[in-house]
Amino acid sequence: MRLILICHARENQAQRRGRGIQHVPLSPDIPWIEVGSPDLLQLNIALDEFEKLDAARLQVVDLRYFLGCTVEETSELLGKSNATIHRDLRFARAWL
């Protein structure tokens, strides 16, 4: 999902169409990032650096924020406890 968003952001920056379109989030729990935003590309660079540091924690971030999994779903998918998922997310937020 992250790769799809990044490719779309790169294409959107290359195009002049689609500016000013109002995007509506799928869920109010997930913060909305403008798809064509340079911030999204900077986030991708930061996440690539974070992957070099700790790929397992990046997987937690991807599941939680890019796929929209809950903490419980993420812990079930990765076979970790909820506390570990919370700890990994706190570490990732602090690092980012």
N, C-alpha and C positions, 0 to 999 in steps of 0.2 A: 504494500500500500504506500509506503514511504517513497519507493522508487517511482510509482505512478505520479504522486504529488510533485516530486522533484522534476520529472520530465515535463509535466504540464506547466510548471512554473517557468522552466527554461523556454518552452515554446511560447508561452504567454508573453514573456519579455521580448521575444523576437517579433511578435505580432503587435499590431496596433489596434486590433479589434478586441471587443469584449471588455473594454475599460468601462468602468462605471456600473457594471452589472452588480446588483445587490445579491449577495450570497446568504443563504439561510442555513444555519447549522442543523444537522440531523438530530442532535441531542443538546439540550441546554447544559448538560454536565461536561461536555467537551468544548474547550475554548476554540473559537474559530480563528484560523490564520488565513489571511487572504492568499489564495492560491498563486497569484502572480507576484506576490510580495518578495522583494529582495531578502527580507527576514527569513523566509522559508529556505532560500538557498544558503544563507549563513547558518541556519539551524542544521541543514544537511552537512555542511562542512564540520560543524562542531560534533555532530553525531558520528561522523566518520572518524574523527580523532578519538572520541569516546570509545568507539569500537576497538581501536588499537589498544586502549587501556584495559577494557573489560567487556568482552563480547557478550558474556552471559547477562550482565546488567543491561546492556543495550537491548537484548531480546525482551527483557521486562518492559523497557520503555516503549519499544515497538508495539508489543501486545496491548499495553495499557492506553497509549495515546494515539497510535495510528490505526489500530484495529478496534479500539473502544471497548476492550475487555474490562470487566470489573476486576478488582483485586482477587476476589474468590475464583473467578474464571482463570485468571493469570496463574494463580498458585496451583490450580488443578492441572492446567496445561503443562506447566513446567515441573510439577512434582515438588514444589517448595511450600513452606508454610506461609500463611498470610503475613506474619511478622517479618519474615525474610523479604517478601515482596515489598512491604512498606519500607524496610531498611534499604533495599536496593533503589527504590524510587527516591528516597531522601538523598542518598549518595549521588544519584544521577542529577537531581535538581541542583544540589550544591556544586557539583563539578561543572554543569552547564552554566 
